[in-house]
Each structure stands twice: as structure tokens, then as C-alpha cells.
Amino acid sequence: MKKLLIIGSALLFLACNSQNKNANTTDSGSTSGIEAGEKDPAIAANNPADVLPDVAKKFVAEHFPDATILNVDNKQSPITDGTVFEVKLSDKTEIDFDKDGEWREINAEDGVALPLSVLPTNIQDYVKKNYANVQVLSVDKEMDYIAVDLANDTDLIFDLDGNFLRIDK
């Protein structure tokens, strides 16, 4: 019992000592601040985009330049054989990325349209030609096809190369 008490006290002492070393003030009371070019660990820990692969960050910046990342949920999915990142943006868009940062699903809330730029070029061209005035509400990339949900309740199905296959209503 004495050994457990001694070990517990030692661990508590080490934990307290470690916290004091990480504080932003010195023993004299002056602030040490953060060196130029260093990230504040408190800010970095609260940035939800930090867990995303760079490919996913680039996708969001390119296609949703006016939106900010509000939340990232890191989940395990047997369907995608690994990690899935559920990303919520400030413009009410939700994007699921796989472990490599490739998008798997993109959804917008009612009344919010997705930018056509998120679609492969062949699909963009098809939608512009055949549904010019209809908003894209969601895109779902499955294992062997891409489904595009339009605001007029039409689901367009394409192969992974962007070739039109059929309409589902």
C-alpha cells in the first residue's frame, strides 16, 4: 500500500511539474510568449482542419473558398476500409472524405446549391447542358458509380469516369 501511495505521489508531482514547464510565464512572472513562427498549441489543438489530409484541405479551399471548416468528425467505416472524415462547413455543406482525403459524399442543406466545380468535368458538362437551371444538392461517389441529386428530385447516375448511365427518379 505504501508503494502505491509513493508511486501516485510521484506521478502527481511529475504531472504538476510538466504543466509548469509548458506555461507561458516564467518563474519571475514575465510572459515568455510564443516565438516568431511557432504555432500556439492551444490554437492548433482547436483547429478542426488539422486532422484532415492535405488533399481534403485543398479541396475545401478550392471549391468552397468563402466557407470555413466548423467541425471535423473522425470516424471508422468498414465500407471505405478505414477512416472517414465528416466535415461541416459554415455554408451548411457537409463533405465526407476517405482516409486519403478524397471526397466520398457532398451534401448541402435545402436551398443551398453545391458548386458544379466539385463534379468531374464530364458530369459538369452534362448537368450544364441538360439541367442548366437546376441546383445540385448532393453528390455521392460509390464504389462503381457517382450519383448526383438535383433540386428537381432527379438523380443522375454516372460511371466513375463521368459517363452518363441513367436517370433515377
Residue pairs with C-beta under 8 A, 6 or more apart in sequence:
22 41
24 31
24 32
24 33
24 34
25 31
25 32
26 32
34 40
44 50
48 69
48 70
48 71
48 72
48 87
49 57
49 60
49 69
49 72
51 72
51 74
51 85
52 60
52 69
52 72
52 85
52 87
52 97
52 101
53 85
53 97
53 99
53 100
53 101
54 101
55 97
55 100
55 101
55 102
56 85
56 87
56 95
56 97
56 101
56 102
56 103
57 101
59 95
59 97
59 101
59 103
60 67
60 69
60 87
60 89
60 95
62 117
63 115
63 117
63 118
64 89
64 91
64 93
64 115
66 91
67 89
67 90
67 91
67 93
68 89
68 90
69 87
69 88
69 89
69 90
70 88
70 89
70 90
71 86
71 87
71 88
72 85
72 86
72 87
72 88
73 85
73 86
74 83
74 84
74 85
75 83
75 84
75 85
75 86
76 82
76 83
76 84
77 83
77 84
80 98
80 99
80 104
82 98
82 99
83 98
83 99
84 96
84 97
84 98
84 99
84 104
85 96
85 97
85 98
86 94
86 95
86 96
87 94
87 95
87 96
87 97
88 94
89 95
91 108
91 112
92 108
92 109
92 112
93 106
93 107
93 108
93 109
93 112
93 114
94 105
94 106
94 107
94 108
95 103
95 105
95 106
95 107
96 103
96 104
96 105
96 106
97 103
97 104
98 104
103 118
103 139
103 141
104 140
104 141
105 138
105 139
105 140
105 141
106 114
106 118
106 138
106 139
106 140
107 137
107 138
108 114
108 137
108 138
110 137
112 137
113 135
113 136
113 137
113 151
114 135
114 136
114 137
114 138
114 139
116 124
116 127
116 128
116 136
117 124
118 139
119 127
119 136
119 139
119 148
119 162
120 146
120 158
120 161
120 162
121 162
122 158
122 161
122 162
122 163
123 146
123 148
123 156
123 158
123 162
126 156
126 158
126 162
126 164
127 134
127 136
127 148
127 150
127 156
131 150
131 152
131 154
131 156
134 150
134 151
134 152
134 154
135 150
135 151
136 148
136 149
136 150
136 151
137 149
137 150
137 151
138 148
138 149
139 146
139 147
139 148
139 149
140 146
140 147
140 149
141 160
144 159
144 160
145 157
145 158
145 159
145 160
145 165
146 157
146 158
146 159
146 160
146 162
147 155
147 156
147 157
147 158
147 168
148 155
148 156
148 157
148 158
149 155
150 156
153 169
154 167
154 168
154 169
155 167
155 168
155 169
156 164
156 167
156 168
157 164
157 165
157 166
157 167
157 168
158 164
158 165
159 165
